Amino acid sequence: IRGDRAENIELAIEHYNDALRIYNPDAYPNDCRGTARNHGNLYFREHRWEEASERFQLARKAAERLYQASLFRSSKEAELAETGNLYRHLSYSLAKTACHAKDKEAVISLEQGRARGLSEALARDRADLERVRLTDPDAYDLYQKAANRIRSLESLESSGVTAEGNAKVRPESLREQALTAYAELSKATDRIRRIPGYENFLKEPDWDDVAAAVPDDQPLVYLVTTPDGSLALIAAKKHPKAQEVVVEPVWLHGFTEAKLRELLIGTPEDKEAGGWFGAYNRWLDAVQKLQDENADDKTIEGMREAKNRWLKTMLKVTAELWQGVMGPVVDCLCSSGFTQAFLVPSGYLALLPLHAASWEENGERHYALEKIALAYAPSARALAQARQIAAFTKAQELLAVDEPKPVNASPLPNSQAEVESIAAFFEKPQILRHEKAERGAVLSVLPEAQVAHFSCHGAVNWEDADKSGLLMAHDELLTVHDLFQLNLKGARMATLSACETGVVGTKLPDEVVALPSAFMRAGFAGVVASLWTVSDLSTAMLMKFFYNYWREEGFVPVQALREAQKRLRETEGFEHPFYWAAFYLTGV
């Protein structure tokens, strides 16, 4: 590199501006997205926030062109992967301009880049179109046929077979059918938007969508991490029944992407520790070795050492989360009088138990959930849909899956006791136990369930989240993909009492593709799931406490889970977050 750095930067800016005179979002969207994003990143590094946000907005416009031109989920996800952290950097830059009006724009940016597949599917498949049916029945019928056709084509594209199930689909044939279906959907949508009250039907989310999703006393907390630092955007009504939703930024300057990466995978200088996942995977490997080999003293001691390191790492990471992220956020929420909140974490923050962020005081360890009840939401739009389902759905009929067998996995000795204790809270529980808990059998009765409880093994696929699932009898997986095919009338709660059932895919973390979002897309208002491999005994105890607080004591689910976790933590031998903090609630 020759010359003065500042001069080189200005020269680069000049060249970017020249390039973007040609690379506009309509004619060259892919070139525009890449060039404008690189230009924005340059301004970002220089802390020129106004200029950075302008360039990121141009890149976002181009990215939206490319996304909307994609017909199938695989191509849409490819575009989202290429777009990467654009929405996060745009949001952070907007908030950094120190213009209070830009805070709402920052929230909108995060919402638009968050859980798009889930939010769009919910908007398309669960919209209230009763007035459309009465006002313009032809548009209603056209829309329903097109939406059903698109759902069918999405299923075919992801499975690779025809409707008859016996031959491969030709990609060009599938594309032609999709083009026709989307054209019909667009035609129906245009007609629906002419009806009063449906002007914004299936459009990108705006501030009104976010504001409508914020409950009176439960703010939405968007969390974003960048190379420059982190930011929490708290969207809340300042007092019950208030009409206006305001946004309060909480700056978390010391918590950067580099810091988050260090917590997750360690530092290059400290390869032995390996961060959260290094310690976790070494413990899992030690457990597997213990199961595969003779349990000699050396193997047992190796497993104990690995578990102790994992437990110590968990305490270290949760303490860092409190200091860098959740401490300032929780203090802000509590000072405003809030007792509950929804977290919308972006990027890889979703892999960590933010609700169990911890600190020490007078020799005792405390956790964020002691101060405030925290649930999670994929997006504001998904939360609004969940609240609507919860308001009109009963929770009287239970479907329980009890330790499917035979499976190539370790026994669950406390599963039957767990399921029976939970079934006692319902009048007519339906229990699929052992050999009866086949994948097909579960899928056939799931549409009638109001509450679904799965006591089984979980299987996470880090690279292809669609293949993550719940292990049913004969080693069949009930997968994320299976749940995507369902479109239930509406169900109240799914409880996934198994290992790693709440882990989002690492390929596109902001898409939040995991079992919780899949159950929400299928029609469940709330889902309890786990972030790591859990203890069979402590999980059975936690679940019994949870259902007791929810069904008998009358707590809402997020409060019931919080009280259950507090009670288990107060039980001798289960104080460590390993035993209770894995589980979290998505939705309501």
C-alpha positions, 0 to 999 in steps of 0.5 A, a space after each residue: 500500500 502506497 501513500 497516506 492512509 487518509 488520502 487512500 480512503 478518500 480515493 477509495 470513496 471516490 471510486 466507490 461513488 463512481 462505481 455506484 453511478 453504474 451499479 444501481 439496484 434495478 439494473 445491477 442489483 448484485 453488483 450494487 449490493 456488494 459495492 454499496 456494502 463495501 462502501 458502507 463498511 469503509 464509512 463504518 470503520 471510520 465512524 462516519 455513521 450518516 454516510 455509512 447508513 446511506 450506503 447500507 440502505 442502498 445495499 439493502 434496496 439491492 438485496 431486497 430486489 434479489 430476494 424478491 426475485 428468488 422463487 424458492 426457499 433455497 434461493 432465498 436463503 442463498 441471497 440472505 447468506 450473501 447479504 450477511 450482516 447488512 441489516 445489523 450494520 445498517 441498524 447500528 449505523 442509523 442509531 449511531 447518527 444520534 438522531 432520535 428519529 433514526 432509532 425507529 428506523 434502526 428497529 425496522 432494519 433489524 425486523 426486516 432482516 430477521 426470521 424472514 422465512 418464518 414471518 412471511 410464511 405466517 403472514 401468507 398462511 395465517 392472515 385474517 382474510 374473512 373481510 376479503 372473503 365477504 368483499 371480494 370472494 374471487 380475490 379470496 379464492 385466487 389467493 387461497 389457491 395460489 398460496 396453497 400451490 406455493 406451499 406445495 411447491 416449497 415442499 416439493 423443492 425441499 424434498 426433491 420428489 413429485 406429488 406422486 412421490 416416485 420421481 425427481 422433479 425437473 428444476 425447470 418444470 418446478 420453476 415454471 410452476 412457481 412463476 405461475 403461482 407467484 404471478 397468481 399470488 401477486 394478482 390476488 394480493 393487488 386486489 386484496 390491497 384495494 380493500 380498506 384495512 388491507 393496504 399493507 397486506 404482505 408488504 415489508 414490515 414497517 414501524 406500525 407492524 412492530 408497534 402493534 406487536 408490543 404488549 402493554 407491559 412487555 417491551 421488545 428488546 432487539 440485540 445487535 452485535 457489530 465490530 464496533 460494539 453492541 446495541 440494545 433497542 428497547 421498543 416499549 410503551 411507557 405506561 399501560 394502555 399507552 398508544 405510542 411505542 418509543 425506542 430507547 437505545 442502550 449502548 454496549 460499547 465494550 461487547 464487540 463481534 470479536 468478544 462474542 467470537 471469543 466467548 463462543 470459540 475462544 481466542 487463537 492464543 487459548 486453543 486449549 479452552 476453546 470457548 463455549 463450544 470447545 468446552 461443550 464438545 469436549 464434554 460430549 466427546 468424553 461422555 461418548 467415549 465413556 459409553 463406547 468403551 469400558 468405564 475404566 478409571 482413566 475414562 471416568 476421570 477424563 469425563 469428570 474433568 471435561 464436565 468440570 471444564 464445561 461447567 466452569 466455562 458456562 459460569 464464565 460465559 454467563 458472567 461475561 454476558 451480564 457484564 457486556 450485554 444483559 446487565 445494562 439492559 436488565 437495569 434499564 428495563 427494571 428502572 422503567 418498572 417492567 417485569 417481563 420482556 421479549 428478547 430478539 437477539 441477532 446473529 450468534 447471540 441466539 446461541 447463548 442463554 441470555 436469560 441466565 447471564 450472571 453476576 456475583 454479589 456478597 459471595 452468591 451468584 445471581 442470574 438475570 431471570 431473578 430480576 425479570 422474566 425473559 422470553 424470546 421472539 423470532 421477530 415482532 411479526 411472529 410474536 404478534 401471530 403467537 399472541 393472537 393464537 394464544 388469545 383464542 386457543 385452549 390448552 386443555 388437550 395434551 399429546 405426550 410422547 414418552 421415550 420412543 423406542 427402539 432407538 440408538 440412544 441412551 435410555 431416559 429412566 425418568 421419562 415415564 415419571 415426567 410424562 405421568 406427572 404432567 398428564 395429571 394436569 390434563 383431563 384426557 391426555 393422549 400418551 404415545 409411549 415407546 413403540 407407539 411413538 412413531 414419526 408417522 403416528 405423531 404427525 397424524 395426531 399432532 393437528 389435534 393437540 392443544 399442548 404437545 409434550 415431547 420427552 425424548 432425544 433431540 438431534 441438532 444439525 448445525 449445518 442444515 437446520 432443516 434436518 434437526 429434529 426429535 428422535 422418534 421410534 425406530 430412529 426416525 426423526 421428526 424434523 424441522 422440515 416435517 413441521 414446516 409442512 404442517 398448517 395447524 388451526 392453532 395450538 397453545 404450547 409445545 414443550 421439547 423436553 430433550 437435548 439441543 432442541 432450541 439451537 438455531 442453525 449456524 448457517 443463517 442464525 438470523 433466520 432462526 431456523 430451529 424446532 421452536 420456529 418450526 413449531 411456531 410456523 406450524 401453529 403453536 403460540 409458545 415453545 419451550 426448548 433447550 440449548 444444550 444436552 441436558 440431565 434426564 433427572 433435572 429436566 424431569 423435575 423442571 418440567 413437573 415444576 413448570 406445568 405445576 406453576 402454569 396449570 395449577 398456580 395460574 402463572 403465564 408460561 414465561 413466568 411459570 418457566 422462570 419460577 420452575 427454574 428458580 425452584 430447581 436452582 434452590 434444590 440441593 445439587 441442582 444450583 448450577 445453570 447446567 441443570 436448569 438454564 438450557 430451557 427457554 420460551 419462544 413466543 408466549 
